[in-house]
Amino acid sequence: MRATGQTLKRTVSGEAIATFVPYPLPPRNPELNVDGELAALLTRAEQALARLEVAGELVPSLDWLIVLPREKPRPSGRGGRAADA
């Protein structure tokens, strides 16, 4: 697995903390090769971000994208189907 940085221990206001310091980009040793499976995964991730951006433009509030997926429909007691109106 590629190391992406290092963790340094510091003391701030008398409290010991760990800080992560990333290595500079782009990676050089070994170089990052974006081909094959990694290229396909990167393409899928970019497409998913594009769909999320479009969805964000369609709703009046971005809170809808955060709140609504958490809410699940409640079964009505008739085999899980919604009641007839």
Helices and strands as residue ranges (DSSP letters): E 5-12, E 15-22, H 37-58, H 63-67, G 68-70
